[in-house]
Amino acid sequence: MRAARVSNRNTHEQSRHGQGKTQGQKIHTAGQGFTMNELTETDHTYPGGARGLGALCSFIRSHYSCIAATIIVLLSVGVTVGLTFINKKEISELSTIVDVLKRDLNKEQSKTAILEQRLHQMSESPDTKNIPSSCPEVAEKNGFNNQTFYVIDPDGPERGVLPMVVQCDVQEGTVITLIGHNSEARAHVKGFDGRGAYFKDVTYWNIMEQVRAVVDKSTLCKQHIKYECHRSVIFGSTDTPYAWWVTWDGRKADYWGGASPGSGKCACGQAGTCPGRCNCAVNNSTWREDSGFLSHKDDLPVTQLRFGDTGDSGEEGYYTLGKLICYP
């Protein structure tokens, strides 16, 4: 299935309500115009003062393009009304998707506002030499709130990449760094049959050079990836997969979460706990899942997701990609 192209691709349009034409409003056709008041019912007089059937014919000929356009509009309205009744289910599904996208947009706008505020505060501060280099340093200086964004400079002041925005948290007593992106919400894939036909570009809070600076400085980084499948596979019977992810430097990855690079398998396939390469390889009408952490530092973070095998009836899936998590 294809997700959107986001890059993100993350844009929602607001509805615009137009006003209908009123009596006396000007209508333009082929460089000339007339008002609705010029054609009256009482005297059957047409623009220019002509009367009678001949005048009517002449009027029709002179405004043929306008009348033809009106007929086309009426026919289109009729077809649209018919399709509305025919496709009520599809319209309802689209409405649900729009509502979900609106909620996602509101979340992203909220995050953006917070990030912009933090960056503004940073730009106003004359002291850039005392910016912490990591989340452990943030914790040592002032403590932290895991719902707050913090500015760090991973390779030190006045060199390398610019300071960047991250979140900090604690996991089993260790302070960790989290970097989010635009594809964290669970997303539906349906209607994309070709291998990798659906794609979603993953955009991070920071530019890739900054993200990689954190990865390079960390002892371990990982990112959780999950695909819920219904008659849809990740790795098929050939060496060319239907679904994959793309590394930070643009390479097509050949393994799924929980498996090793080069394995061409998911976690269960490598562990031998499923009959094929992945749980999704069963490819039947039972919902299944393949998930796990990607932890090979040379490949992280994920920059694109690709899916397919969701074009036929009953074929669909949902994917989820977590934040990049790095350990000191």
C-alpha positions in Angstrom: 0.0 0.0 0.0 1.2 3.5 -0.6 1.2 6.0 2.0 1.4 9.2 0.9 4.1 10.9 -0.7 5.2 13.2 2.6 7.3 13.7 1.9 5.0 13.4 4.8 4.0 14.7 2.2 2.0 16.1 5.6 -0.9 19.1 3.7 -4.6 19.5 4.4 -6.9 21.9 2.6 -9.8 23.8 4.2 -13.2 23.8 2.5 -14.1 27.0 0.7 -17.8 28.0 0.4 -18.7 30.0 -2.7 -21.7 32.2 -3.1 -24.3 31.4 -5.8 -25.2 33.9 -8.5 -28.1 36.2 -7.8 -30.5 38.1 -9.9 -28.7 40.8 -11.9 -25.2 39.2 -11.4 -23.0 39.5 -14.4 -22.2 36.2 -16.3 -19.3 36.3 -18.8 -19.2 34.2 -21.9 -16.7 34.5 -24.7 -15.7 38.1 -24.0 -19.3 39.4 -23.7 -21.7 39.5 -20.9 -25.3 40.0 -19.9 -27.2 40.1 -16.6 -30.1 37.9 -15.6 -32.3 41.0 -15.5 -31.8 41.5 -19.2 -33.9 38.4 -19.9 -37.4 39.0 -18.5 -40.4 36.8 -18.4 -43.0 39.5 -18.9 -42.1 40.9 -22.4 -39.8 38.1 -23.8 -37.4 40.8 -24.9 -33.8 39.7 -25.3 -30.6 41.7 -25.1 -30.5 44.4 -27.8 -34.3 44.8 -27.9 -35.1 41.9 -30.3 -38.4 40.1 -29.9 -40.1 36.9 -31.1 -38.9 33.4 -32.2 -36.3 34.7 -34.6 -34.8 36.8 -31.9 -34.8 33.9 -29.6 -33.0 31.7 -32.1 -30.5 34.5 -32.7 -30.0 34.9 -29.0 -29.4 31.1 -28.6 -26.9 31.1 -31.4 -25.0 34.1 -30.0 -24.9 32.5 -26.5 -24.5 28.9 -27.6 -21.3 28.3 -25.6 -22.9 29.6 -22.4 -26.0 27.4 -22.8 -23.9 24.4 -23.8 -21.8 24.9 -20.7 -24.9 25.2 -18.5 -26.2 21.9 -19.9 -22.9 20.2 -19.2 -22.9 21.5 -15.7 -26.4 20.2 -15.1 -25.5 16.8 -16.5 -22.4 16.8 -14.3 -24.5 17.5 -11.3 -26.8 14.7 -12.2 -23.9 12.3 -12.6 -22.4 13.5 -9.3 -25.7 13.0 -7.5 -25.9 9.5 -8.9 -22.4 8.6 -7.9 -23.0 10.0 -4.4 -25.8 7.5 -3.9 -23.7 4.7 -5.5 -20.5 5.4 -3.6 -21.8 6.2 -0.1 -19.5 3.6 1.4 -16.4 5.0 -0.4 -17.4 8.5 0.6 -17.8 7.4 4.3 -14.3 5.8 4.2 -12.7 8.9 2.6 -14.4 11.0 5.3 -12.9 8.9 8.0 -9.5 9.1 6.4 -9.8 12.9 6.2 -10.7 13.1 9.9 -7.6 11.0 10.8 -5.4 13.2 8.7 -6.8 16.3 10.3 -6.0 15.0 13.8 -2.5 14.1 12.6 -2.1 17.5 11.2 -3.1 19.2 14.4 -0.6 17.0 16.3 2.2 18.0 13.9 1.2 21.7 14.1 1.4 21.5 17.9 4.8 19.9 17.8 6.0 22.4 15.2 4.9 25.3 17.4 6.8 23.9 20.3 9.9 23.4 18.2 9.8 26.9 16.8 9.5 28.3 20.3 12.6 26.4 21.5 14.6 27.4 18.4 13.5 31.0 18.9 14.7 30.9 22.5 18.0 29.4 21.3 18.5 32.1 18.7 18.0 34.8 21.2 20.5 33.4 23.6 24.0 34.9 23.2 25.6 31.9 25.0 25.9 29.0 22.6 29.0 27.5 24.3 27.0 26.1 27.2 24.5 24.2 25.2 24.5 20.6 26.5 25.8 18.0 24.0 23.5 15.2 25.0 20.4 14.3 27.0 22.6 12.9 29.9 24.2 16.3 30.1 20.7 17.9 30.1 19.8 15.7 33.0 22.9 16.5 34.9 22.5 20.2 34.6 18.8 20.8 35.2 16.9 17.5 35.0 14.3 17.1 32.3 10.6 16.5 31.4 10.1 13.7 28.9 7.3 15.8 27.3 9.5 18.8 26.7 11.9 19.5 23.8 15.5 20.3 24.5 18.3 21.8 22.4 21.6 19.9 22.3 24.8 20.3 20.3 26.0 16.7 19.8 29.5 17.5 18.4 30.2 20.5 20.7 30.0 24.3 20.4 31.1 26.2 17.3 32.0 23.2 15.2 30.3 20.5 13.1 26.5 20.5 12.9 24.3 23.2 14.4 22.4 22.7 17.7 19.3 20.5 17.3 16.0 19.7 19.0 15.4 16.4 20.8 13.4 14.8 23.5 14.9 13.1 26.6 13.7 10.1 28.6 14.9 7.4 31.0 14.9 3.7 30.2 16.0 1.3 32.9 18.0 4.0 34.6 19.7 5.2 31.4 19.0 8.7 30.0 18.2 8.3 26.3 17.7 10.6 23.3 14.6 10.5 21.1 14.3 12.1 17.7 10.8 12.1 16.2 9.4 12.3 12.6 6.3 12.8 10.5 5.4 9.1 10.2 4.9 7.9 13.8 1.1 7.4 13.5 -0.3 4.0 12.5 -1.0 4.2 8.7 -3.2 2.2 6.4 -2.0 0.7 3.1 -4.5 -0.5 0.5 -4.8 -0.5 -3.3 -1.1 -0.8 -4.2 -0.4 -4.1 -5.8 3.1 -3.7 -7.2 6.3 -4.4 -5.2 7.0 -1.2 -3.2 4.2 0.6 -5.1 3.3 2.6 -2.0 5.9 4.8 -0.4 6.2 7.2 2.5 9.1 9.6 2.9 10.1 10.0 6.6 11.0 13.5 7.6 12.7 14.1 11.0 12.7 17.0 13.3 16.3 17.8 12.3 18.3 17.5 9.1 20.1 14.2 8.4 23.5 15.5 9.3 22.3 16.4 12.8 20.6 13.1 13.3 23.6 11.2 12.2 25.8 13.2 14.5 23.7 11.8 17.4 23.9 8.3 16.0 27.7 8.4 15.6 28.2 9.6 19.1 25.9 7.0 20.6 26.8 3.4 21.7 23.5 2.1 20.4 20.5 3.4 18.4 17.4 1.6 17.5 14.0 2.2 15.7 10.9 0.1 16.0 9.1 -1.0 12.8 5.8 -2.9 12.5 3.6 -4.2 9.7 0.2 -5.6 10.3 -0.8 -7.7 7.3 -4.0 -9.2 5.9 -3.3 -11.3 2.8 -0.3 -9.1 2.2 3.4 -10.2 2.3 6.7 -8.5 3.0 9.1 -10.9 1.4 7.6 -13.0 -1.4 8.8 -16.2 -2.9 11.5 -14.4 -4.9 14.5 -12.3 -3.9 12.5 -9.0 -4.7 10.4 -8.1 -1.6 7.0 -6.5 -1.7 7.8 -4.3 1.3 11.1 -2.7 2.5 12.6 0.3 4.2 15.3 2.7 3.0 18.4 3.5 5.1 19.6 7.0 6.0 21.9 7.1 2.9 19.4 5.8 0.4 20.1 2.0 0.4 17.2 -0.5 0.1 17.3 -2.6 3.3 17.1 -6.4 3.0 15.9 -7.2 6.4 12.9 -6.4 8.7 12.8 -5.4 12.4 14.4 -7.9 14.7 16.4 -9.6 12.0 20.0 -9.1 10.9 21.2 -7.1 7.8 21.4 -9.3 4.7 19.1 -12.0 6.1 16.1 -11.2 3.9 13.9 -12.1 6.9 11.8 -10.8 9.7 12.5 -11.6 13.4 10.5 -14.8 13.5 12.1 -16.1 10.3 15.6 -15.6 11.7 14.5 -17.2 15.0 12.8 -20.1 13.3 9.5 -19.4 15.0 7.4 -19.0 11.8 7.1 -21.3 8.8 8.5 -18.8 6.3 10.6 -15.7 6.3 7.9 -13.7 8.1 4.6 -14.2 9.8 3.0 -12.3 6.9 4.4 -14.9 4.5 1.4 -17.1 5.5 -0.6 -14.7 3.3 -4.2 -15.7 4.3 -7.2 -13.9 5.7 -5.9 -13.9 9.3 -4.4 -10.6 10.6 -0.8 -11.2 11.4 2.2 -9.0 12.4 5.9 -8.7 11.8 7.7 -6.2 14.1 10.9 -5.6 15.9 13.7 -3.1 16.4 16.2 -2.1 13.7 19.5 -1.5 15.5 22.3 -1.6 12.9 23.8 1.9 13.4 25.2 2.1 9.9 21.6 2.0 8.5 19.7 4.3 10.8 17.5 6.2 10.7 14.8 5.0 8.3 14.1 7.5 5.6 11.4 5.8 3.5 8.9 3.0 3.8 7.7 0.9 0.8 4.8 -1.5 0.6 2.8 -3.5 -2.0 0.7 -6.6 -2.4 -2.4 -4.7 -1.3 -4.2 -4.3 -4.6 -6.6 -7.3 -4.6 -9.8 -7.8 -2.6 -9.1 -8.4 1.1 -5.4 -7.3 0.8 -4.4 -4.6 3.2 -2.0 -3.6 5.9 -1.0 -1.1 8.6 2.5 0.1 9.4 4.0 2.0 12.3 7.5 3.5 12.6 8.7 4.6 16.0 11.1 7.4 17.0 14.8 7.0 16.7 16.1 6.1 20.2 19.8 6.5 21.0 21.8 5.5 24.1 25.0 7.3 25.4 
